[in-house]
Amino acid sequence: MLKDLKDFLLRGNVVDLAVGVIIATAFGAIINSFVNDIITPLLLNPALEAANVQNIAELAWNGVTYGKFLSAVINFVVIGTVLFFMIKAIEKAQNLRKKEEVAEEAPAAPTELEVLQEIKALLEKNKHVKGFRYCLNPFSSSFYIGFSLE
């Protein structure tokens, strides 16, 4: 029973999830501080002063504390925006890595000249076949292969 618990807890998915939750909690604290300590004072101070309120959470109308809701909406927008740009950056880095891997794995395609030289070598090899003729124009990429019944 303890071995099964140990295997479960040390499985990659559980450890990754735990690390993700811890990082998300720390990230949430950073975003809350960013909104409450930087965004709110810079952007909302004029509105808060006009309402004679020191903190956004104190905004209320007939007992409805819409300031807390407004703060939560701002947090959501900031977190969503930051996550959007982080995911875009991660996807771009992954795509660059995939393109580099594909570029490394793909063999270089033969050039037109190399292909024509291979064709010429094959044609030279089959010269002995009766009635086999070819014409290779060195000034263009065209060639002619023909058979005659001579």
C-alpha positions in Angstrom: 0.0 0.0 0.0 2.8 2.5 0.9 4.7 1.4 -2.2 1.7 2.2 -4.4 1.3 5.6 -2.7 5.0 6.3 -3.2 4.7 5.3 -6.9 1.7 7.5 -7.3 3.2 10.6 -5.7 6.5 10.3 -7.5 4.9 9.8 -10.9 5.8 12.6 -13.3 2.3 13.9 -13.7 1.7 14.4 -10.0 5.0 16.1 -9.4 4.5 18.4 -12.4 1.0 19.3 -11.2 2.3 20.1 -7.7 5.1 22.3 -9.1 2.5 24.0 -11.4 0.1 24.7 -8.4 3.0 26.1 -6.3 4.2 28.3 -9.2 0.6 29.4 -9.9 0.1 30.4 -6.3 3.2 32.5 -6.3 2.3 34.0 -9.6 -1.1 34.9 -8.3 0.4 36.7 -5.4 2.7 38.7 -7.7 -0.3 39.6 -9.9 -2.4 40.7 -6.9 0.5 42.9 -5.7 0.9 44.3 -9.2 -2.7 45.2 -9.5 -3.2 46.5 -6.0 0.2 48.3 -5.6 0.9 49.5 -9.1 -2.1 49.5 -11.5 -4.7 50.7 -9.0 -2.7 53.7 -7.7 -1.5 54.7 -11.2 -4.7 54.3 -13.2 -7.5 54.5 -10.6 -6.3 57.1 -8.1 -8.1 60.0 -9.8 -11.4 58.0 -9.7 -10.8 56.8 -6.1 -10.0 60.4 -5.0 -13.2 61.6 -6.7 -15.2 59.0 -4.8 -13.4 59.9 -1.5 -12.0 56.3 -1.1 -8.5 55.2 -0.3 -8.7 51.6 -1.5 -10.6 50.1 -4.4 -12.1 47.5 -2.1 -13.9 50.3 -0.2 -16.0 51.3 -3.2 -19.6 50.5 -2.4 -23.1 51.6 -3.3 -26.0 50.8 -1.0 -24.0 48.0 0.6 -22.8 46.5 -2.6 -19.0 46.4 -2.6 -18.4 46.6 -6.3 -14.8 47.7 -5.6 -13.8 44.1 -4.8 -15.5 42.9 -7.9 -13.7 45.6 -10.0 -10.4 44.5 -8.4 -11.1 40.9 -9.3 -11.9 41.9 -12.9 -8.7 43.8 -13.2 -6.7 40.9 -11.7 -8.4 38.5 -14.2 -7.6 40.8 -17.2 -3.9 41.2 -16.1 -3.4 37.5 -15.5 -5.1 36.6 -18.8 -3.0 39.1 -20.7 0.3 37.9 -19.1 -0.6 34.2 -19.6 -1.5 34.9 -23.3 1.9 36.5 -24.0 3.7 33.9 -22.1 2.0 31.1 -24.0 2.7 32.9 -27.3 6.4 33.2 -26.4 6.6 29.5 -25.4 4.8 28.4 -28.6 7.1 30.5 -30.7 10.2 29.0 -29.0 8.8 25.5 -29.6 8.1 26.2 -33.2 11.6 27.5 -33.7 13.1 24.4 -32.1 10.9 22.2 -34.3 12.0 24.1 -37.4 15.6 23.7 -36.5 15.2 20.0 -35.9 13.4 19.5 -39.2 16.1 21.5 -41.0 18.8 19.4 -39.4 17.0 16.1 -40.2 16.1 16.8 -43.8 18.8 15.8 -46.3 19.8 18.4 -48.8 17.8 18.0 -52.0 20.0 17.3 -55.1 20.5 20.2 -57.4 19.2 20.2 -60.9 22.7 19.7 -62.3 23.2 16.6 -60.0 19.9 15.1 -61.2 20.8 15.7 -64.8 24.3 14.2 -64.3 22.6 11.1 -62.8 20.3 10.8 -65.8 23.1 11.2 -68.2 25.1 8.5 -66.4 22.1 6.1 -66.6 21.7 6.9 -70.3 25.4 6.3 -71.0 25.1 3.0 -69.1 22.2 1.9 -71.4 23.9 3.0 -74.6 24.3 -0.6 -75.7 20.5 -1.1 -76.0 19.6 -1.3 -79.7 17.5 1.6 -80.8 18.0 3.6 -77.6 18.8 7.3 -78.2 18.9 10.3 -76.0 19.6 13.9 -76.4 20.7 16.1 -73.5 20.8 19.8 -74.0 23.6 21.2 -71.8 22.2 24.7 -72.1 18.8 23.9 -70.6 17.3 21.4 -68.3 15.5 19.5 -71.1 16.4 16.1 -72.4 14.9 13.6 -74.8 14.8 9.9 -74.6 13.6 7.8 -77.5 13.6 4.3 -78.9 13.6 3.4 -82.5 13.1 0.0 -84.0 16.2 0.1 -86.3 
